[in-house]
Amino acid sequence: MGQQQRVKCISVRVTANELTAIARTAAQAQTTVTDFVRSVALDRAGVHPFYSEEDRLLLLFLRDELKREGLNLTRLLIALNRDERFAEASCKQEVLGMQRVIAALCVELSAHTKRLTTHPGKS
């Protein structure tokens, strides 16, 4: 079955900021705005997933790995905070910064993994 010719057109109104964000994200995905919007719309409808199965498995793995590393870092911070010398250590801010980055990445990956498991068009 060959690919059907696209003859229908959908028009969407967006703000200048929204268009900039869409164009930037499309460029990062190395695709056109049109292809990007089509892919995201079809993904959201559950018709054609934006992520491949390999992408899905990788994102789920990364999320779980980051959670584990975040927990390990939290345990390390708890242990180090028991040592009064650590309260003054210069590396404390760096370790706390790493903890914040890991937490932010976990939140971002969790948002993506929700997309992986919920498709409004599917039951």
N, C-alpha and C positions, 0 to 999 in steps of 0.2 A: 504494500500500500504506500504510494508516494505521498510526499508532503503536499498538503492543500495550499493553494494560493491564498494569501491573505487579502481580502477585498473589503472587509468591514473596518470601520474606524471608530475609535472611542476618544472623546475629547474630555480632558480633565482640567479644571481650573486650580491653579496653585499660586501661592505667594511667591515673590522673588526669592525669599529665603528657602522655601520648600524646594523650588526648582534647583537652586544652588546645591542643596543637600542631596537631592536625587541625582543630579549630574555628577557630583563628587563621588557618591557611592557607586554609581554605574562605572565611572572611570576606574575606581579602585577594583571593581569586579572585572575590569577589562571587557566591558560590553557597552553597547549604545544605551541611551536613555530609554528608547523604545523597547529594546529587548529586555532591559532590566525591569521596567515597569510591568511588562507582560509576564515575565518570570515570577515576580513577586506576587502579582495578582493571581496567577494560576496556582502558585504555591499556597497562598492563603485560602484559596477556594478548595484546596485539597486535590486539584486536578493533576498538576504536574509539580512535583517537589523541586524546590530551589536547590536543596542539598541532595547529593547523590547518597546512596547507602553507605559508601566509604566515608564520605564527609560526616554523616550522622554518627557513625561508629567512632570516628576520630574525635568529634566534639564531645561525645559522651565520655570517652576515655580521658580526654584533657580535663573535663570538669571533675571527674572522680580523682584524678591525680592531683589537681590543684587543691581539692578539699583535703586530701591526705597531707599534702605538704603544709597547708595552712594549719592543720591540727598539730603537726610536728613542730611548726614554728611557735605556735601558742604554748605548747608544752615547754619548749626551750625558753621562751620568755618568762614563764612562770618560775622555772628553775633558776634562771639568771636573776630575776627580781628578788629572790631570797638572799642573794649575795649583795651585801651593802655596797661593795665596790662597783657593781654593775650600774647602780643608780647614777653614778658619775661618769661611766664609760662613754667614750665618744661613739662607739659602735652601736650604742643603744638606739639612737635616732635612725641609723641605717637599718637596723633589724625591724624597728617599728614601721619604717617606710616599706620594707619588703612585705610585711604583714598586710599593710593597706593595699598594696598592689595585688597581692594574692586574693584578698577579699573582693576587690573590684573585678578582677578577672573571673572569679567564681560567680559573681552576680551577672556579669555579661554572658558567660557560658550558660548559666541557668536560663536566662531569657531565650537564648538560642535553642536550648534543649527543649523548652516548652513548645517552641515552634516545631520541633522534630516529632513531638508526640501528640499534638493537637491540631487537627485539620477540621475546620467547621464543615467542609463538604463531605467528610467521611463519617461513618457511624462507628 
